[in-house]
Amino acid sequence: MDNKRGGFAIPRQSRIYIALCLMGILIFVMGGILPEKKAMERLNRTITEKKNALAEQEALAPLFVAAKADAERKGTKVLPLPPPGKLPQDRINELPVALRTAAQMSGMTLVSATPNPGGMTGDLQFIPVEVVLRGGFMDFRKFLIQIGGISYLQHIEEITVKENADFREFRLKVWTAVG
């Protein structure tokens, strides 16, 4: 063979085989190995996330058990919701006493509870009562729960809060069913 380049010559058929083998290897790498590597990275991320979530649940499990036991021990509190009733006309004088008792049970001070004669209807089915209380917001919440248990209080029409330097004053307009 005549070698003019100074090196060895690779036959044409061998070069074709080498090129085909290199293309086969390239296709194998691009089509098989790289997608599998990306899938493996995704699976590793998922495994890490699941391990972190499991560790978090294991860390919070005692708190959950304690909170669940505490909730079962306390029981559920049910708001008082008696069936609607009417206050007999001969017991209308007891309305301020009932409101004063509710205020005392909630930790508030009843300043006044006066019926509003201007709001009374001719057939006297409902009497609007202006209630003035002093205390804090949480005590006011307790007061509202207490008066929710009074069957003849129909609804609260208006609530006004006035902030003074020493206390908060709550004014309510409560409609009382009489009959």
C-alpha positions in Angstrom: 0.0 0.0 0.0 1.1 3.4 -0.8 1.0 5.6 2.2 1.5 9.2 1.3 0.5 10.8 4.6 3.1 9.3 6.8 0.6 7.4 9.0 -1.4 4.4 8.7 -4.6 4.3 6.6 -7.9 3.1 8.0 -9.9 1.3 5.4 -13.1 2.9 4.3 -15.3 0.0 5.5 -13.7 0.2 9.0 -14.3 3.9 9.2 -18.0 3.3 8.4 -18.2 0.6 11.2 -16.5 2.9 13.6 -18.9 5.8 12.7 -21.9 3.4 13.1 -20.7 2.2 16.5 -20.1 5.7 17.7 -23.6 6.7 16.6 -25.0 3.6 18.3 -23.2 4.5 21.5 -24.4 8.1 21.2 -28.0 7.0 20.7 -27.7 4.7 23.7 -26.4 7.5 25.9 -28.9 10.1 24.7 -31.9 7.8 24.5 -31.3 5.6 27.6 -28.8 6.9 30.1 -29.6 10.6 30.3 -33.4 10.2 30.7 -32.9 7.6 33.3 -30.4 9.9 35.1 -33.1 12.7 35.2 -35.7 10.3 36.4 -33.4 9.1 39.1 -32.8 12.7 40.3 -36.6 13.3 40.4 -37.0 10.1 42.5 -34.2 11.2 44.8 -35.9 14.6 45.3 -39.3 12.9 46.0 -37.6 10.5 48.5 -36.0 13.4 50.3 -39.3 15.3 50.5 -41.1 12.3 51.8 -38.4 11.7 54.4 -38.7 15.3 55.6 -42.5 15.1 55.8 -42.2 11.8 57.8 -39.6 13.4 60.1 -41.9 16.4 60.6 -44.9 14.1 61.4 -42.8 12.1 63.8 -41.8 15.3 65.5 -45.3 16.7 65.7 -47.0 13.4 66.7 -46.7 13.9 70.5 -48.2 17.4 70.1 -51.1 16.0 68.1 -51.8 13.2 70.7 -51.7 15.8 73.5 -54.0 18.2 71.7 -56.4 15.4 70.9 -56.4 14.1 74.5 -57.0 17.7 75.7 -59.9 18.2 73.4 -61.5 14.9 74.4 -61.0 15.8 78.1 -62.6 19.2 77.8 -65.4 18.0 75.7 -67.2 20.3 73.2 -69.0 23.4 74.5 -72.4 23.9 73.1 -73.9 27.4 72.9 -77.2 27.8 74.8 -80.0 28.0 72.3 -83.3 27.5 74.0 -86.5 27.4 72.0 -88.0 30.9 71.5 -90.4 31.9 74.3 -92.2 34.9 75.5 -91.9 36.8 78.8 -95.2 37.1 80.5 -96.3 40.7 81.0 -96.6 40.3 84.7 -92.8 39.3 84.9 -91.5 42.2 82.8 -89.9 43.6 86.0 -87.6 40.5 86.0 -85.9 41.4 82.8 -83.3 43.7 84.3 -82.6 41.1 87.0 -82.0 38.4 84.3 -79.6 40.8 82.4 -77.8 41.7 85.7 -77.3 38.0 86.4 -75.9 37.4 82.9 -73.6 40.4 83.3 -72.3 39.2 86.7 -71.8 35.7 85.4 -69.7 37.1 82.5 -67.7 39.5 84.7 -69.3 42.7 83.4 -71.1 45.5 85.2 -74.6 46.3 84.2 -75.1 50.0 84.2 -78.7 50.1 83.1 -81.3 48.0 81.4 -84.3 50.2 80.5 -87.2 49.4 78.2 -87.7 52.0 75.4 -91.3 53.0 75.5 -91.0 54.8 72.1 -90.3 51.5 70.4 -93.2 49.6 71.9 -95.8 48.4 69.4 -99.6 48.8 69.9 -100.2 45.1 70.5 -97.1 44.9 72.7 -95.5 41.8 71.2 -91.9 43.1 71.4 -90.3 45.6 73.8 -86.9 47.2 72.9 -84.6 47.3 75.8 -81.5 49.6 76.0 -78.7 47.8 77.9 -75.5 49.6 79.0 -72.6 47.5 80.2 -69.0 48.1 81.3 -66.2 45.6 81.0 -63.7 44.0 78.5 -64.3 42.5 75.1 -63.8 38.9 76.3 -66.3 39.5 79.1 -68.7 41.0 76.5 -68.4 37.8 74.5 -69.3 35.8 77.6 -72.2 38.1 78.2 -73.5 37.6 74.7 -73.3 33.8 75.2 -75.2 34.2 78.5 -78.1 36.2 77.0 -78.2 33.7 74.1 -79.6 31.3 76.7 -82.5 33.6 77.6 -85.5 32.3 75.6 -87.5 35.5 75.5 -84.7 37.7 74.1 -85.7 37.8 70.4 -82.6 39.5 68.9 -80.0 42.2 69.3 -80.6 45.1 66.9 -77.6 47.3 67.6 -74.3 47.2 69.5 -72.2 50.3 70.2 -68.8 50.3 71.9 -67.5 53.4 73.5 -63.9 53.5 74.8 -63.2 55.6 77.8 -59.9 56.0 79.6 -60.7 53.5 82.4 -63.2 51.2 80.8 -65.2 50.2 77.7 -68.9 50.8 77.6 -71.1 48.6 75.5 -74.6 49.7 74.5 -77.1 47.2 73.1 -80.6 47.4 71.8 -82.2 44.1 72.6 -85.7 43.1 71.5 -87.7 41.1 74.1 -90.8 39.0 73.2 -93.6 39.5 75.6 -97.0 37.9 75.6 
